[in-house]
């Protein structure tokens, strides 16, 4: 959220990063993967049209370095794709 992402509302270990369009979510997911972060794009029919997102799941197996890498990747990809500023 501090980077400008809409993380929706979740009470589970799954945190969505709401992106809207499925094509954008797929591109975002691929660019994250290229930077060493696996986070799946979820689009229609799993979620309603226009509600595509990246599904993030943090677990106890992740350490601070893992989380720092993911945050940096989200920051870079968000800027590259014009999702954040």
C-alpha positions as protocol buffer text, in pm:
chain_id: "A"
residue {
  index: 1
  type: UNK
  ca { x: 0 y: 0 z: 0 }
}
residue {
  index: 2
  type: UNK
  ca { x: 282 y: 241 z: 82 }
}
residue {
  index: 3
  type: UNK
  ca { x: 406 y: 200 z: -277 }
}
residue {
  index: 4
  type: UNK
  ca { x: 65 y: 300 z: -413 }
}
residue {
  index: 5
  type: UNK
  ca { x: -88 y: -42 z: -481 }
}
residue {
  index: 6
  type: UNK
  ca { x: -450 y: -128 z: -413 }
}
residue {
  index: 7
  type: UNK
  ca { x: -425 y: -437 z: -194 }
}
residue {
  index: 8
  type: UNK
  ca { x: -797 y: -481 z: -151 }
}
residue {
  index: 9
  type: UNK
  ca { x: -937 y: -629 z: 168 }
}
residue {
  index: 10
  type: UNK
  ca { x: -825 y: -972 z: 282 }
}
residue {
  index: 11
  type: UNK
  ca { x: -836 y: -1157 z: 611 }
}
residue {
  index: 12
  type: UNK
  ca { x: -633 y: -1450 z: 482 }
}
residue {
  index: 13
  type: UNK
  ca { x: -263 y: -1508 z: 407 }
}
residue {
  index: 14
  type: UNK
  ca { x: -347 y: -1414 z: 46 }
}
residue {
  index: 15
  type: UNK
  ca { x: -298 y: -1046 z: -33 }
}
residue {
  index: 16
  type: UNK
  ca { x: -433 y: -928 z: -367 }
}
residue {
  index: 17
  type: UNK
  ca { x: -269 y: -653 z: -569 }
}
residue {
  index: 18
  type: UNK
  ca { x: -562 y: -523 z: -769 }
}
residue {
  index: 19
  type: UNK
  ca { x: -475 y: -433 z: -1128 }
}
residue {
  index: 20
  type: UNK
  ca { x: -809 y: -447 z: -1311 }
}
residue {
  index: 21
  type: UNK
  ca { x: -732 y: -581 z: -1657 }
}
residue {
  index: 22
  type: UNK
  ca { x: -619 y: -941 z: -1711 }
}
residue {
  index: 23
  type: UNK
  ca { x: -354 y: -849 z: -1972 }
}
residue {
  index: 24
  type: UNK
  ca { x: -193 y: -606 z: -1729 }
}
residue {
  index: 25
  type: UNK
  ca { x: -198 y: -866 z: -1451 }
}
residue {
  index: 26
  type: UNK
  ca { x: -33 y: -1126 z: -1679 }
}
residue {
  index: 27
  type: UNK
  ca { x: 239 y: -880 z: -1785 }
}
residue {
  index: 28
  type: UNK
  ca { x: 293 y: -776 z: -1425 }
}
residue {
  index: 29
  type: UNK
  ca { x: 323 y: -1138 z: -1312 }
}
residue {
  index: 30
  type: UNK
  ca { x: 574 y: -1220 z: -1589 }
}
residue {
  index: 31
  type: UNK
  ca { x: 789 y: -917 z: -1507 }
}
residue {
  index: 32
  type: UNK
  ca { x: 787 y: -1013 z: -1137 }
}
residue {
  index: 33
  type: UNK
  ca { x: 894 y: -1366 z: -1233 }
}
residue {
  index: 34
  type: UNK
  ca { x: 1177 y: -1225 z: -1444 }
}
residue {
  index: 35
  type: UNK
  ca { x: 1295 y: -1046 z: -1128 }
}
residue {
  index: 36
  type: UNK
  ca { x: 1281 y: -1364 z: -917 }
}
residue {
  index: 37
  type: UNK
  ca { x: 935 y: -1326 z: -764 }
}
residue {
  index: 38
  type: UNK
  ca { x: 660 y: -1582 z: -826 }
}
residue {
  index: 39
  type: UNK
  ca { x: 317 y: -1422 z: -790 }
}
residue {
  index: 40
  type: UNK
  ca { x: 29 y: -1546 z: -1004 }
}
residue {
  index: 41
  type: UNK
  ca { x: -198 y: -1330 z: -1216 }
}
residue {
  index: 42
  type: UNK
  ca { x: -562 y: -1410 z: -1147 }
}
residue {
  index: 43
  type: UNK
  ca { x: -826 y: -1306 z: -1399 }
}
residue {
  index: 44
  type: UNK
  ca { x: -1166 y: -1398 z: -1538 }
}
residue {
  index: 45
  type: UNK
  ca { x: -1332 y: -1646 z: -1483 }
}
residue {
  index: 46
  type: UNK
  ca { x: -1162 y: -1694 z: -1143 }
}
residue {
  index: 47
  type: UNK
  ca { x: -1249 y: -1333 z: -1057 }
}
residue {
  index: 48
  type: UNK
  ca { x: -1500 y: -1101 z: -1229 }
}
residue {
  index: 49
  type: UNK
  ca { x: -1397 y: -918 z: -1547 }
}
residue {
  index: 50
  type: UNK
  ca { x: -1218 y: -595 z: -1460 }
}
residue {
  index: 51
  type: UNK
  ca { x: -1104 y: -732 z: -1122 }
}
residue {
  index: 52
  type: UNK
  ca { x: -779 y: -904 z: -1228 }
}
residue {
  index: 53
  type: UNK
  ca { x: -506 y: -910 z: -967 }
}
residue {
  index: 54
  type: UNK
  ca { x: -175 y: -1051 z: -857 }
}
residue {
  index: 55
  type: UNK
  ca { x: -213 y: -1306 z: -580 }
}
residue {
  index: 56
  type: UNK
  ca { x: 55 y: -1274 z: -311 }
}
residue {
  index: 57
  type: UNK
  ca { x: 104 y: -1534 z: -41 }
}
residue {
  index: 58
  type: UNK
  ca { x: 357 y: -1464 z: 232 }
}
residue {
  index: 59
  type: UNK
  ca { x: 452 y: -1754 z: 456 }
}
residue {
  index: 60
  type: UNK
  ca { x: 676 y: -1825 z: 752 }
}
residue {
  index: 61
  type: UNK
  ca { x: 924 y: -1974 z: 503 }
}
residue {
  index: 62
  type: UNK
  ca { x: 997 y: -1625 z: 365 }
}
residue {
  index: 63
  type: UNK
  ca { x: 1274 y: -1432 z: 535 }
}
residue {
  index: 64
  type: UNK
  ca { x: 1338 y: -1058 z: 536 }
}
residue {
  index: 65
  type: UNK
  ca { x: 1561 y: -1082 z: 227 }
}
residue {
  index: 66
  type: UNK
  ca { x: 1280 y: -1257 z: 36 }
}
residue {
  index: 67
  type: UNK
  ca { x: 1032 y: -988 z: 133 }
}
residue {
  index: 68
  type: UNK
  ca { x: 1276 y: -708 z: 47 }
}
residue {
  index: 69
  type: UNK
  ca { x: 1332 y: -865 z: -297 }
}
residue {
  index: 70
  type: UNK
  ca { x: 957 y: -888 z: -357 }
}
residue {
  index: 71
  type: UNK
  ca { x: 891 y: -531 z: -248 }
}
residue {
  index: 72
  type: UNK
  ca { x: 1167 y: -400 z: -474 }
}
residue {
  index: 73
  type: UNK
  ca { x: 1035 y: -605 z: -766 }
}
residue {
  index: 74
  type: UNK
  ca { x: 681 y: -474 z: -713 }
}
residue {
  index: 75
  type: UNK
  ca { x: 815 y: -119 z: -696 }
}
residue {
  index: 76
  type: UNK
  ca { x: 1012 y: -155 z: -1021 }
}
residue {
  index: 77
  type: UNK
  ca { x: 738 y: -335 z: -1214 }
}
residue {
  index: 78
  type: UNK
  ca { x: 473 y: -95 z: -1088 }
}
residue {
  index: 79
  type: UNK
  ca { x: 675 y: 196 z: -1228 }
}
residue {
  index: 80
  type: UNK
  ca { x: 759 y: 15 z: -1555 }
}
residue {
  index: 81
  type: UNK
  ca { x: 394 y: -60 z: -1628 }
}
residue {
  index: 82
  type: UNK
  ca { x: 258 y: 273 z: -1504 }
}
residue {
  index: 83
  type: UNK
  ca { x: 61 y: 122 z: -1217 }
}
residue {
  index: 84
  type: UNK
  ca { x: 240 y: 335 z: -957 }
}
residue {
  index: 85
  type: UNK
  ca { x: 448 y: 650 z: -972 }
}
